[in-house]
Structure formats: structure tokens, C-alpha cells
């Protein structure tokens, strides 16, 4: 397994665990917390897609929004 795939998997597990924990603490319901923990990342993925599309329309100007060397 590549390092990037392992990193993605562990981040997903962390994200789902935090989402479930916060939702459970707020609702006290395992069912509701499970639903929120599973649905929220899907909604975020769709929002991210449209966020990227919107940013693709922003014209680049010299000296602004430069990509860092680490990215």
C-alpha cells in the first residue's frame, strides 16, 4: 500500500471518528451520530467539487496566489 493511500485511509478514519463523536455528544443517539458521520463527508465532497470549480474561474495575477514549494 502506498504511503498516500495509507495517509488518506487514516485521515478518513479520523474524520469519521471525530464526526461521530461530536454528533453523539450533541444528540446522545448512536443512529443519528452514525448518519451524520457518514453523510457529512459526502456533502463536503460535493461542496469541495463546486468550490474548486468556482476557484477555477478566478483569474491568476502575477505575484498572487502562488503555489508553495511544499504543495
Secondary structure, 3 states (H helix, E strand, C coil): CCHHHHHHHHHHHHHHHHHHHHHHHHHCCHHHHHHHHHHHHHHHHHHHHHHHHHHHCCCCCCCCCCCCCCC
